[in-house]
């Protein structure tokens, strides 16, 4: 007889930054993907594939480069991070040790900045911050984003204790959805236009109304 440990699914237990980005964009996305097990066909999404290619290329090209602009004195590339306390894991593009002894995640985005910071991007950095603090025992007060479609523009993002606490509450809400709670749909209907679950969501509503 197989032990219960044989049935452990790491991808179901741990929440990743990508999962959290989808959750904060629309909470039902995670319900369909994780609870109902409906494949999102992510490989067909152009931006996702391009983004992965950029991350791999940057990792090879910038192995020894330390951006003085952010006060980096050491960096790690492709860092596997985990927080057992919150049940989250992720792979940061880069983690920098700064001159003041703190650490900071840096993430590449195949996107334009347009003078505004998407909440999903910030929350991804906050999630990395939580894991870095648990993994390395170093304080994280900021993170960095590199916008590849904006001439590799570097943007500094402040990470506060309030940001971390707020994200931890979102993690608890995420876990409720994993337990079967069916969340409300996003109020921003423009988000539904390019959603791979759009038709499923409409049918589900008609069946439950």
N, C-alpha and C positions, 0 to 999 in steps of 0.2 A: 504493500500500500504506500502511495506517495505521501510524503509529509506535506503539511500546509505550506511550508516554505517553498516548495516546488511551484506553487501557484502564484507566488509573489510577482507582480507586474510593476517594475520600477517606473515605467512611463505613466501608469495610472496613479501610483502613489505620490510621486513628486510633481509639483506644478512648475512649469518652465516660464521664463519671461515671454516666450511666444504665446503660450496658453493665456497668460495674464493680459497681453495686448489684445487678443481676440475677445477675452471676457469683458474688458473695459470698453471695447468698441461696441459689442453687443453681447449681453450675458446669455442669450439663447444660443449663440454660436457654440459655446462650450457644452450646453445641454445636448444639442444634436450630435456633436462630435464625440463627447466622452460618455454620456449616458446612453444614447441610442446607438452609438458606434457607427454613425454614418460618415463615410470617407468624404473629406473636403476636396480631394483631387488637387492638393496644393502644388503638385509638380507642374500643373498646367498654367499656373499663374506667373506671368512673365517677370514681374518685379521680384518675386521670391527667388526665381532661378538666377536672375542677374545679381541680386544681392548676395547670394551664396558664392557666386563666382568672384565678386569683388572682395569679399572677406578672405577667400583663399589666396587671391593674388596679392592683397595688401600684406597678409601674413608673411609671404615669401619676400616681398620687396622691402619691407620696413623692419627686418629683424633686428638691426643694430641701431636704428634711428631713435633718438630720444628728443622729443619736442621740447626745446628750451622754453618755449612760450608758456607752457603749463607748469614749469618747474620740475620736470621729471628727472629723477636720478637713476631710476631702474624701471624696467618694464618686463612683463611676461605676456606672451602671445597665446591666444587660444586656451584660456584658463578655465578648467572645469571647476565650478563652484557648487557648493551645496550648503543648505541649512537644515539640519535635522530638527531643529526647534520648530521651524515653520513648514517643513516638508516641501521645500522648493529646491530646484537645481537649475543650472544653466551654464552656458559656455560664453564667457566674455571675450570679445575680440582682443582686447588688451586690458591689462591691469597695471597701472603705474604707481610707483612709490614716489611721493613728492618730497621736496626739500624740507618741508616742515614735519616730516615723519608720518603724515597721513597717506592714505592710498586713494586711488580714483580709477573707476572704470572708464574705458573709452570704447565707443561703438561706432562703426561705419554704417551710414545709411545711403541707399540708392534713392535719394530724394533731394528736393530743393528746400531751402530754409524759409524763404518768403517772409522773413522777419517775425516769425511766430514759432513757438515750440509746441508740438503736439503733446498732449497729456500722456498718450501711450508711450512715446519715446522717453519722457521723463520717468514714468513709472517703471520702465524697463531698467533704467539706470538706478533707480531707488532699490529695485529688487536685487540688482547686482551689489549695491552698497550693503544691504542687509547680509548677504552671503559672504562678502569680503570681510566684514567685521567679525562674523562668527568663525570664518575659516582662518584668517590671519591675525585676528586680535588687534587690528589697526582701525583707527577712526576713519570714516569716509564722510567728508563734508561737501564733496562736489563730484561731478562726472563730466565727461566730454562727449560730444557728438561731432562726427565728421560727415558733412553733406557732400557726397561724391558728385552730385549733379549741380553743385554750386561752387565748382572749382576747388573741391576739398576744403570747404570752409569749416573752420574749427569753432564750435560754440561751447562755452562753459555753462554748465547747469548746476545751480545750487541744490544741495540735498540736505534738508533739515530733519530734525528729530520728528517734527510734526508730519513730514512727508513719509517717514518710515512707519510711524504709528498708523497713519491713514491706509497705507498699503497693506499692513498686517491685518487690518479690518477687512479689506477687500479679499485677502487670502481666505479668511474665515467664511466670507460669503460665497466664495468660489467652492469651498468644501461642501457647503449646503447644497449647491447645485449638483455636485458629484453624488450626494446622497439621495438625489431624486427630486429636489425642489425645482419646479418649473418657473423660471423667472419671467418678469414682464419684458415685452419687446422694447427695443430702443424707441425713443420718442422722435429721433431724427430719421425720418423715413428715407432721406437721401442715402443713408447707409445701406438700405435694403437693395438698391439698384444693382450693385455689383456683388451681392452676397450669393455664395454658392448654395445656400440653404433657403433662398427666397421662396421657391415653389413649395418646398416642404413645409415651411413656416405658415404659408397661406393655407395649405390644405389642413395642417394641424389645427389652425384656428377655426376653420369651418367645421371640423369634426368635434371640437370641444365646446363650441358656442351653443 
